[in-house]
Amino acid sequence: MEGQIKQSYQNLKDNSQKRSLAAILKGSLLRKYNLKTTAYRNCGIDVRNTLKVKTSLSRRMCRPVREFYERNDVSRLSTGVKQTVTFKKIKKQRRILLDTLQNIHLKFLAESNTKVSYSTFCRLRPFWVVFPNESDRSTCLCKLCENTKYIANALKKSNIIETDELEKIIDGLTCDQDTYLLKRRCMFGTCEVCKNNRISYDTSKGNDEVEFSQWTSKIEKRLVKEEEKNITLTVKETMEMSASDLVNKFEDELVRFKKHVFTIRAQYGYFKNRKQSLKKG
């Protein structure tokens, strides 16, 4: 029998067929008595060919996905010398995500020609690109992003707006301009073409109370080395507001948010062009 299996294995040219033949010798009894390797050897089966070759997609996509995660419009570099993270003796400065992984994945698919599943995209996230904690949210820009998103979520949940995706909302309010100067006018509300564009709201629910979350700063007294001091804490609070007032608040936040998004995109475009010019040089 060993001779027949050995001859059949040698006659096969396709690795997948060889793996199918080798699977016959993967019984629980052989594994129990550690005889699987011996059986492979006696039948002339190459152990390396019994291992299913993994697709190289993850390996090929690792670099572009990693570079995407490190873009300034996807994550921001943390400040402070001690803001680092270490994994397998590799030390990196922390980068803080600016949006949910679901939205970041959609953004990647929209800008990339390669389709990557959400699970693979999450798995390829560099270990130094992390979710924001409470201390990270103490920065005004990060709070601006999340607070604007929370209001959009609440309005969408109450069916007052059609979408809570901020990128789509901004794209609907501004022109499709590529040049820096024209796009700046759109995002700063001075463009003659799109400055009067408005979001479509369901105004029939103006008096309804809407619940939403916000990150706020609070000052609390704490004992520090046996001395009472005022400590500023960033906490997430649940609030209520009438739908009409929340819409007005959302409009005010969007004015600031659009300027913030433009600044991030402009910075990314500048660094991208600089990298390309350095490579050409």
C-alpha positions, 0 to 999 in steps of 0.5 A: 500500500505504501508503494502504491501511495508513493507512486501515485503521489509522485505521478501527481503534478498539481500541489492541490491534488498532492494535498488531497492525497496527503489528507488521507494520512491525516487521520485522528489515529495517526495523530494520536500516536504521532505517526503522521510524519512517519507515514508521510516519510514512508510514502514519499510525501513532502510535508511542505506540500501538505500545507495549503499555500496562503494567498499573498493578498494580505502580503501585497496589500500590507504596504498600501493599507498601512500607508493609508492608515498613516495618512493625516486625514485617517489618523493623527500623530499623537503629541508627547515623547511618551505617547508610544506603543511597543509590540514585539520589541518594536517601538512606535509613536501612537497614531490616533484614528479619526473615524470608525474603522467601518467608515475608514474602510469605505474611504479606502475602497472608494480611493483604491482599485483593489478590493479588500474585505473589512476583516482583512482591512482591520487585521492589517491595521498597524499596531501603532494606529489605535483608537482614541482614549479619553485623554486623546479626546481632550484635544479640541480637533478630535472632540470636534470630529467625534461630537459632529459625528454624534450629532449626525448619528442622532439626527439620522436615527431620528430620520431627520437627515438621510445619511450620517456619513460626514464625508457624503454630507460635505461632498453634497454641500461643496463643489467637485473642485480639484484645485486648492484655491477653489476647494478652499472657497467651498470648504470655507463657505465663500464659493459663489456656486455652492455657498448656499447649498443646504442639507435636506432636513425633515422639519416636521419633527422640530419639536421632538426631543432628540438624545445625543452624545458629546465629549465635554471637559469637566473640572474636578478636584482631586488629591494629588500627592496629598494636595487638592488640585483641579483636574480637567477631565474629558467625559462623554455625556448624554444630552437632550435637545429639541430637533430644531435646536440640534439641527442649528447646532449641527449646522454650526458644527459643520462650518468648523468641521469643513474647515478642519477637514480641508486643513487635514486634506491639504496637509495630506496632499502637500506631504504626498506631493513632497514624497513624490517629488523626493522620489523623482529627485 
